[in-house]
């Protein structure tokens, strides 16, 4: 009889772990969460200290029965779910269901699925973490209270089928506020002037007009630009000054969840959900020929930049052997974590120095390889020396006009040497979307130029001068990458929640994508305005960020989960009572910025038996209507038992 039953979340993870444990262990999967709040009711006894009423998820009943049977046949049950709050919740519910069959239950934690990590974890078994579970349970109850209590108000006052969420509504508000900024933006005309110049030595170069009479240059129209260009054609250009600066470019920290999502979107246009699915496969293990199943990266849901001493040492050894000691800083690099980071976790990094990207490429799918390469490169780069750069700036005078240009020479590439073979790929990604944040390894405008060796005071030859009409641009719409960056900066959500947030607001048709950028629908704008007006706390970014901090404190045992729920519910109940007194729009419909194609009157959004539809506000005189029903795709917190991808629930009529 096997001595120990080991339970993990997914079959893929079970298969990899099984390689490292002997015949005394049987490894089975829970297939993700096994219990949750019921779908048919609130499932929270508010009057009895917010006691949750958990039920077994219908699709998990057979699995629970099988696990109970296996637990009763073993000496011990070892729970080995992921090392975060969701993993702890899975373990907590498993223990609750299995303890009657076998009370000898322990927890093991590992942040990478390697032989060494798994064996060490089983040598150091733990008790379950009550505080971490309380934090997860508090989040689940908070989300249920918001969704279950506010959504019916939306149905009554706005329209059927709408929903609100504690975090999704904030993400939607951020997108809607950006859209309002864009619509309110008034572009201003300006005419930049650029001179093509030649010094006494090659190469030729271009310089931009920056000042006129000592003040910032502002050329507002074509007539002014034309007059100035004609005047400059008759004016000598003198190199007034040559400024040389030595600069350092420091390497970035290793990847955390949010930075991996952002870089994968920026370089490869992978949606956040896709990136996490690929990272999950790399973590849980992939077949590498004779090596068999190998977990390639550490746990991918983390907000910590911390690296183990062992990982830092092998990174430094790899750098020294591949390049030279010049590419190593004197001491290992350490990166400061943000406040309330889960520091027990490491950053996302490779699990072995023997598995560089090119070595594993033959066994990985293209997308898996790209994600692994991002993780490997950022980890290795984080322990390399800084790039040494010499920047040269030319200060050029032409009468009362001042022109400027910069050039850059890399004296020592440092960590940039790691990215030499990807320069074209990264430059292409940067050119395709200038709205994305500039990456650490992308050349600056100065780096794209090589300036001639020139002497202060020398005369320059004007080869040509031009001015083109331009207009100031509104702030860019959010992409998946920049939305994650904004959510993280504002303290909204955590590593495990970014993908579900983005999926939910799309599934609800509150936003649509155009060229990869989020545009709120009329429905999304209207729902946001309604919630902002009637639920000031729910829709307050700072308040939501403080709630995330409270959950972190609960997880650390520093704050009462019950006090957090009581305080939140009191505010929510007050807003709900006020909201019930407001006038709704269910009969008239939600106004949209579209006209009826048949009669020209404004369209409105209404709800009916078969979902939302657009209708003419002139009804019953005009009976035009258009269905808005979209098949809904809801991301689940478990993976496919066959391929390891994230499972989704599809709903539609």
DAKA-V623963 format. One record per helix or strand. SS is the DSSP state (H for helix, E for strand). FROM is the first residue (numbers start at 1). TO is the last residue. If there is no record, write none. Layout:
SS;FROM;TO, SS;FROM;TO
This chain:
E;4;8, H;11;18, E;25;29, E;35;37, E;44;45, E;51;52, E;54;56, H;58;72, E;76;79, H;85;98, E;105;107, E;112;112, H;115;123, E;126;126, H;130;157, H;168;184, E;189;198, E;205;212, E;215;216, H;222;233, E;237;249, E;255;255, H;257;268, H;272;284, E;286;287, H;289;291, E;293;294, E;297;298, H;309;322, H;325;327, E;328;328, E;348;348, E;350;350, H;357;363, H;366;381, E;384;384, E;387;398, E;401;412, H;414;432, H;446;448, E;459;471, H;480;489, H;498;507, E;511;514, E;517;520, H;522;534, H;541;555, H;561;580, E;590;595, E;602;608, E;611;616, E;625;627, E;632;639, E;646;651
